[in-house]
Amino acid sequence: MTALAALALPLATSLTVYKFVFALFTVYTILILLNILISFVPRMPYHPWLRAVLDFITETTDPYLNLFRSFIRPIGGGQLAFDPSPIIALIALGIIEGFVLQILS
């Protein structure tokens, strides 16, 4: 019975790590999508709690997005410029997620 329990513990731990990493990638993907939606709103009204949420979203996603913005320039100019870097960043994040989850499984 103890040998079976010893085999079940690493399996349960690896499944927990797999679920945790999957959840992290999902939350980060949602944060990037929220950052994209925020960029369409020209001005947000000032409320301390709203500013805190918006700052959290931009501060957690901008370092990753800036990696892609450094070599992918916006298309067009002025107010109607289209920035394809978040789309490329989401595709790259999905590929990285696939590799990491494949390694963990």
N, C-alpha and C positions, 0 to 999 in steps of 0.2 A: 504494500500500500504506500509506503514512503517513497519508493522508486517512481510510482505513478504520480504522486504529488510533486516530486522533484521535476518531472517532465512537464507537468501542467503549469507550474509557476513561470518558467521562461516564456511559455506560449501566451499566458495571460498578460505578462508584462509587455511582450512585443506587440500584442494586439492593442493594448492601452497606448503605447507609444505611437503606433500607426494611427489610431483614432485622434490622438492629440495633434500630431503633425498635420493630418488631414484637416482638422478644425482650424489650425493656425493658417494654413493656406486659404481656406474658405473665408475666414474673417479678413485676411489681408486683401483678398480679391474684392470682397464687399466694400472695404475701405477705399480701394482704388476706384471702384464704380461710383461711390459717393463723392469722391474728389472730382470725378468727371462731371457729375450732376451739379456740384457746387460751382464749377467753373462757368456754367451757363447762366447763373444768376448774377447780374451785374453788381448789385449792392444788397447786402443783407442788413436788415434793421439791427440796431445794436441792443442786445440783451446779454448780460454777463454769461449766462448758461449757454446760450447759442454760440457766442464767441469762443467759449471754452471747447465746445464740441467741434466747431469748425477748425479751430487751431489744432486740436488733437488729430483730426483727419489729415490736414495738410502737413503737419509735422511728422506724421508717421509714414505717409506715402511719398512725399516729395523727394527724400533722398534716393529712393528706388527709381522714381520717375525721372529724376535729373540725370541718372546714368544714360537713359535713352534720349533725353532732350539735348544732351551734349553733342550727339552726332546725327540726330534726326531733327531737322528744322521744320517749323510750321509752314504749311502750304498757304499761299495767299499773303495778305498783309492787312494791316489796320485792325478794325474791329471784327472783321469776318475771317480772320486767320483760323485755319484748321490745324490742330496739333495731333498728328497721328502717333506720337510717342506713347500715350497710354494704351492704345490698342496693341502696339508691338510689345509693350511691357506686360500686358495681360497674357498675350500668347507665350512670351518667354516664361512667365510665372507658371503657366499651365504645363509647359514642357519640363521645367524644373520640378514641379510638383509630381509629375509622372515618374521622373527618374528617382526622386527621393522615396516615393511610396513604393516603387518597384524594389528598391534596395531594402526597404523595411519589411516587405512582405515575404 
